[in-house]
Amino acid sequence: MKFSQRIGEKPIKTELQINSMDDDLRVDFEDAKYMLVSCSAFINYLVMKATKSGIKF
């Protein structure tokens, strides 16, 4: 028995609508490079924080 059934809740149905915007999907080199560098820096930050906290990978 699911948790929501045990407490008498009804599941919430959600829908995701994705609009097709072909003109907005163009990404410049500068945008891609910015995202790559930003994500890399964030991951490095998380790795350093985890290492200092004693979390091992």
RALIN-V794616 format. One line per field, one symbol per residue. phi: phi as a letter, one per 20 degrees, with the letter a starting at -180 (. if undefined). psi: psi as a letter, one per 30 degrees, with the letter a starting at -180 (. if undefined). burial: I if it has 16 or more other C-alpha atoms within 10 Angstrom, else O. A space follows every 50 residues. Layout:
phi->???
psi->???
burial->???
//
This chain:
phi->.fgfffeneefeeccdddeecffeefdfgfffffffffffffffffffff ffenede
psi->klefeeggkkkkkkkkkkkjiefffkkleeeeeeeeeeeeeeeeeeeeee effgkk.
burial->OOOOOOOOOOOOOOOOOOOOOOOOOOOOOOOOOOOOOOOOOOOOOOOOOO OOOOOOO
//
